[in-house]
Amino acid sequence: MGKSIVAVVTIWLILVLGSCTENRQETYHLKYIAHLELDSTLLLISEVTDSLEVPWDIEEGPDDWLWFTEQKGTINRVHLKNGEKQVLKTISDVFYRKSTGLTSMVLHPDFSNTPHLFVHYVYAEKNKEFKDQIASRVVRFRFKNEELVEETIILDSIPGNTFHNGSRMMISNDLKLWIGTGDAGNTKQTQDINTLNGKILRVNLDGSIPSDNINPNSPVWSVGHRNIQGITNVNGRVYISEHGPINDDEINIIQKGANYGWPDIHGFCDLDREMEYCKEHSITEPIKAWTPTLGTAGLAYYENPEIPEWNNSLLLATLKGQSLRVLNLDAYGAIAKEGIFLQKTLGRLRDVEVGTKGEIYLSSSNMDWHPGHQPWMYDSLPKQKGDRIIKIEAVPKSSITDFEKHQKVNVLKENPEPYKLADENWNMNATDDEIMRGQNLYMTLCAACHRPDGSGNIGEIPPMANSDWVSGDKSRLIDVMLLGLSEPIDVDGIRYEGEMPSYRNLSDSDITDILNYIRIEFGNTSGNIISADILHQRKGI
């Protein structure tokens, strides 16, 4: 029954869009979702493709292909007329954890003649202490004979972490590559012009430094950014979106050599301590900030008469806000009006792209790590088809009557106000029952080697008690449970030769309970590991 309904809707879309629009004699495979009614324009919302895993960046290419990255490490494209989907490249050394992985992508503006594609991804290597040394790089590929070849590193060793790696990229009209990075958890470095994290970077397309940069030996263009998620060029002005902590998501206009204040300034200089700081430092404030945060993500500029209500607007995808924000600009480039659309219709939105014909593409991000780690923030997400790429396009108002002849029509309007977001703070401590389960599992599986009191065996088995291995980086602890140890390791300055088997055969909840018990009992820290942590790190092994 369900497949029959989809077939009817798909065939009907072919007929309606082929007959009702003079300039669209195309075949559509898209699946109907809804209509969106604006003041004078009717928009059709349909699904381009589904069954994706966190499509981070979407880019329109030539010959009706839409290109996109998936965070797990794939570069893909889907044909907009027939729905054919191709995986063109899987980058083998992508480090995929939470907000790490393959993120931004940009095609050369003249891709038909210069078929270069740039991607930014996170990689990692293990050191002697079994810690992940995380960094990111920008790589260029050439598209030749339907394959991505001639991999060339453009920029390497950008400091990284399991969070706050950015990123978005764009190529400006003067053929410069702009890269927005995150602070990688090292907030002090965002103010250091000699580091690459928490910055806007600007390089030539071969990776060399433009002579008109702040420093001819550095790619740094601006400083003081927390975690850049969107970037777009508006008639020579560069706009970015970036994440705040639990306050002050921002839209900024980027200026050469400017300091955007992080970590000392959150949003505007409006608190007493911030006003004092801004008197002593030259800080560029945002043009817009949101508290509570929306999870500002992909950013694009809309300038097309196809949707006159949105002409000369920034389009902003939001994650926690689960909406498309339309930010109408005034003659000076400031935000004059904010519209909220599609709220809680498609779920978390990661990116937005404007096509050459005035159509708009969105990618959902319902399969990423955040809903699993803060599930109370989402009463429902459309996850049954995985993540999706969505198309929005203007259609004649008369076509809605034809729709009603074939199926039930879902007509949406602008959302009058944002929905109330749940509080992000919660108690991470394990329950007494979970601690007891963890203790029983530890005594069964671990105590024979590590001893019931966690003291271990000098030179052979490392101690649990009072060890940074237990109280420190929880992702390292999870990796050891999943991967085991086959080589000597150094713990608190002492080398241990004993091996440890992998426990990846245990369930996520069993590993969670063991590690929370260990951290609480031996690490004097809260049991702040949840099953979603284990599930996500399994993907990277």
N, C-alpha and C positions, 0 to 999 in steps of 0.2 A: 504493500500500500504506500509506504513512505517513498520508495523509489519511483513509483508511478506519479506521485504528486510532483516530485522534483523534475521528472521528465516533462510533465505538462508545463510547469512553470518555465523551464529552460526553453522549450520550443516556443512558448508564448513570447518570451523575451526576444527571441530571434525575430519573430513576426512583428512585434510592436516597435522595437528599436530600428528594424530595417525599413518599416513603412512610414513611421511617424516623423522621422527626422531626415531632412533632405540631404544633409552632409554626412550621414552615418549609414552607409551601405555596407555594414559589417556583419559578420556572424558572431553571436554572443553565446558563450557557454555558461554564463554566470548564473548563480542561484539567487533568487529574490530574497531580500531580508526585510526591507521597509521602504517607505517614502518619507522624505523630510520636507515639510512645507515651510518655505520662507515667505516674506511679504509678497513678492511677485514671482518667485521662482520655485519650481517643484524639482526636488532632487530624488534620484533613484539610488538606493543603497543595495548593493549586491555583493556576493562573495566570489572572489577570483579563484582562490584555492584554499584548501584546509589541510589538516593533519600535519602541521608544522610544529617545530619546537623553538620558540622564542626567535621569530624573525626580527632581527635587531635593526637592520637598515634596508630600505627599499629604494631603488633607483630605476628610473625609466631609461631604457636603452632603445636602440633603433630596431626597426623591423618588427614592431609590436611585441617586443620582449620586455618583461619587467624583471629586473634583477633583484636578488635579496640575499642577505647573509642569515644564517642561523647561528645562534650563540654556541652551539656544540662544535662548530668548526667547518660548516659547509657553505660554499658559495653556489647559489642556485639561480635559475631563472624560470619564469612561467610565461607561456605564450598567451597573450590577452585575447586572441580570437578563438583558439581551439582548446585552451586549457592544458596543453602539454607542459609537463614539469620536468626539468633537467637538473641533476646535481652535477655541476661542472668541476668542482674541486672539494676535496676534504683535506684541510690542513692538519697534518698529523701531529704537530707539536703544540696544538692549542691546549691551554690549561683551562678546563671548564669547571668552575666552581662558583656557585652563587652569582656574583656580578662579574666574574671573569669569563674569558672566552673570546670568541670572534665577535667583534662589535661592528665598528663603522666601516663603510665602503663608499667609494666614489668612483664614477666613471669619468674618463677624459671627456671634456665638453664636445670634442669632435671625434667621438668614439668610432664612427664609421671609417675614418681615415687614420686615426691614431688609436688603435684598440687597446688602450692601457686601462687597467683597473687597479685601484689602490685599496688595500684593506689594513685595518689595525687590529691586532690580536694580542692576547696575553699568553705568555709561556712561562714555564717554571722548571727549575732543576733542584734536585735534592742535595743538601750539603751533608757534612759528616754527622750533624746532629739531627738528620732526618727532617730538617726544616725545608720548606719550599722557598727557594730564592726566586721571587716572582718579578717579572718585568714584562714590558710589552714592546712591540715593534710595528713599524709600518712597512708593508711589502707591496711591490708593484708586480703585476702579471701582464703578459701580453695574451690577447685572445686570438688564437690562430688555429684554423682548421677545426673549429668547434671545441677547442681545448684551451685551458689556461696554462701557459708555458712561460719560460724565461723569468723565473722568480728572481726578483732583485730587491734587496733590502735597502730601503730609503732612509729609515731612521730606526735606530736600535737602542736597547738598554734604557728605555723609559722606566723609571722606578714604578713598581707595581705592588699590589696587595690583593687579598681576597675580596676587597671592596674598593670603591672609589677609583676606578681606572678610566673614567669617562666612558665612551668617547664619541665624538662626531667629527667628521671631516667634510671639507668642501674645497672645490677649486674655483678661485676667483677669476674674473674676466681677464686679469693680467697673467693668468696661468701660474698662480702660486697655490701651493697646497697648504691649507689651514687645518690644524689638528687641535682639538680641544681635549685636554687631559684632566684627570682627577687628582686629588691630593694624595692618593694611595695611603691614607691614614697618617701621613706625616705632615701635620698642619704647618709646622714651622718652615718647611721647605717651600711652601707656596709663595713666600715672600723673598726667597733666595733666587736671584736671577740666574744663578749658575746651575740650577736644577731644572728638570723638565716636567715635573709633576705639579699640578695645580696651575697650569698655564694655557694660554693660546700660543701654539707654535706655528711658524710660517716658514716654509722651505720652497725651493724650486722643485720642479717635478722630477729632477734627477737626484734630489736629496741635498744638493748644495745649498748654501745659505745666501739669500738675496742680499745684495749690497746695501739696500735701504732698510734692513732690519735695524733694531736698536743697537745691536752689536754685530758687526759683520762676521763674527765667528760663532754666533749663537742663533738657534732657531726661535728663541723666546721673543714674543710680540707683546704679551701682557701677562700680569701676575695677579696672585691673590684670588684664585678660583678654587671652589670646593670640589665640584664634580660636574663637569660639563656634559650635557646630554643632547643638545641641539645646536645647530648653527646654520645660518642662512644669510645670503647677500641681498640687500634691498637697495638698489640704485646707488651702490658704493658704500652703504652702511652695512657693517657686519653685526648681526644680532645673534646672541646665544641664549640658551636656557640652561640653568644649572640647579642642582639639588641643594637645598639647605638642610640643616639637621632635622628638627621637628618644627622649625619655624623658617620663614623667609626663603622659599623657593624664589628664584629670580629670573628676570629677563634683563639682559645687559646689552648696551651698544658698545662694541669693542673699539678702543682707540689705541694707537701705537704708544707703547710705553706706559699705559695706564695701570694703576693698582686698584683692584676691585675689593680689597679689604679683608678677605678671609685669611686667618681665622679671627681677626680682631673685630671685624664689622660683620654683622649679620643683617642683610638687607640695607635699609637706610641708616644714616647716622642720626638716630632718633632717641637712643638711650643716653643717659648722662655720661657714662664711661665712653660711649661711642662718639659723642659730640666732642669730648675732650681729645680723643684720639685723632679725630678728623681735623681738629684745629692744628695739630702738630704734623699731620701727614697728608699728602695729596691723595685723596681717595675718590674714585669715581663710583657714584651710587647707581643702583639699578633704575630702570624706568618703570619697573613693576615688581612687586613682591607679594607672595601669598603666605599667610599664616592662618590656620594650619597648612602644612605643605600639601601640594597636589601630586607630587611625583612628576614634575615637569620633564618631558622627554623630547621627542623629535620636533623639529621646528622647520617650517617652510613658509615661503612668501607667495601669496595669491594675488596675481594681477591679470585678470581676464574678465571680459564682459559676459562670459557664460553664466557666472553667478554674480550679478551686480551687487548684491547685498554684502558680499565678501570681498569685493574688489579692493585692492590696496590694504590687505590685512595679513597679519602673521597668523598662521595656523599652528596650533600647539597641541600635540598629543600628550595626554596625562595618564599616569599609571594609577596611583591611589585615587585620583579624581575621576577615573573611568569615564573620560569625556574628551571631546574635541573642543578646544577653546579657540574662538575666532576673535582676534585682537585687532580691531580696526585702527589704522594709523591716521594721524592728521598730517597736515602739510609739512610739519617739522619732524616727522618720524616718531612722535610720541604716541602712546596708546590712548586713543580717544574713547574707546568703548570695548567692553568684553562681552562676548556671547558664549553661552554654554550649550552644547549640542551633543546628542547621542549618549547622554549620561546614563550609565549602567545598562546600556543596550548591547554593547560589544565587549564590555569588560575593560581590562587594562589595555591602554593603547601605547605602543612603544615608538612608532615612527609615523611620519606623514610625508607624502611626496605629491607634488603637483605635476600633472602631465602637460604635454604641449598643447592639448586641445581644451584645457581648462578642467579636466577631470582630476579627481583627488583619490589617492590611495592611502590606506591606513593598514598598519600591521598590529595585531593584538599581541599581548604578552601575558596571557593567562596561565601559561605553563612554566613560568619562571619560578625562582626560589621564594619570592616574597609571600604569596598566598599560603605556602606550606609553613612558613615561619611565623606569620601573624594572621592565622586563619580567622580570628575574631573580627578582623577589619573588613571581611567580605561575607555578606549574607548569601551571595550566589555569584558564580562566574560561569560564562558559557564555555565549558571546557570539553564537552562531549565530542567535539570534532577537532580537538587540539587547537593550536593557534591558527589564525586565518589572516589572509590579506583581503581587504575590503575595497571596493570601488564606489565612489560617489560621483554622480554626473547629473547634469541638468537634463530634464526631459520636458516635452510639452505638457501643459496642465491637462489637456484633453486626453492624454494617454491614461490617466488614472481611471477614467470611465471604462476603458478597455481592460484594464487590470481587474476591475471588479467583476467583469464577466467571466473571468477564468479562475479567480481565487479570492480569498479574503485579503483585503488590503490593510496594511499596518501603516497608519499615517502618524508620523512624529512631528513635534514642533520644538521650538527653542525651549530649553529648560529655564524656568523663571529664576531659579536660584540653585546654588550647589547643595548637594545632599550633605548631611552631617557625617563627618568622618569619625570613626571610632578612635578612642584613645590608643596611642601606640604603646604606651607603657603597660607592662604586666609583670607579674611575679614569676621569675624563671626558676624558682627552687623546685626540686623534685618533691613529690608527695612521699609520705611515710611508707605507703605500700610499695612505691617504686624503689625507694631506698632499700627496703627489705628484699625485694626481688633482686636488685643489683648485688646486695651482699651475698645472697644465696648463690648467684651465678659466679661471683668472684671466688667464693670459697670452693666451688666445684671446678672452675676452669683455670683460675689464676694463682690461688694461694699456695699450691704445691711448689711453685717456682718463686713467686714474689713474697711468700710467707703471709700468714694471716694479718700480721701487723704492718705489711707493706715494706719491710726493711730490706728485702732482697738478699743477694749474696755477693759480697765484694768481688769484683773481677769477672763475675759470671752473669748474674741477674741484677739489673739496676733496681734501685729502691723506688717505691712509690711515694713514701712519706717525705714531705718537705722538699719535693723536687719540682723544678720549673717545668719538667716534662708533664707533670700532672696539673699544676696550677696555671701554666702558661697557655700557649697556643693550642686551642682545642682541636683545630683542623689537623695538626700534626698528630695528636693523640688518636683521632679517628683513623688517620691513614695507617698508623701502626696496627690497629685492630683489624683493618681490612686487608693490609698487605703483608703483615708480619715483618720479621727482621731476619735477614740472612747474612749480614755483615756486622762487624763490631761497631758500636756507637759510643760516643762520649756523653756522659751524664754528669753534670756538676763537676767537670774536670777530671773524671775517672773513666777509664776505658773499660767497657764490658764486652766480653767475647761471646756470651751465650746467644743462641738463636731463639726466635719466637715464631710459632706457626701463625698463619693467617686465620682469622676468625670470620671471614666474610660469609661463611655458611650460616652464621647466626642471623636472626631476624634483626631488622632495624631497631625494634623496641628492646630486644635483649642487649644489643650493644649500647644503646642509650642508657639503659638502667645500670649496666656495669660501669660505664664511664662516669655517670653522675655519682654513683656510690664512691668510686675512686677519688673523684675531685672533692667531694664533701668530706669523706673520711680521712684522706691522706693529704689533700691539697689545701685545706682550710679555705676553700672557695665555694661559691654556690654551684649547684648542679645545673648549669645553664646549657646543657646539650639537649636537643629535641630530636625526634626521629627524622624530621625533615633534613637535619644536618647530615645524618648518615645516608639517607636516600640520595641526596645531591652529590655527596662525595663519591658514592659508588659509580656515578656516571663518568668520573675522571680516571677510573682504573681499568 
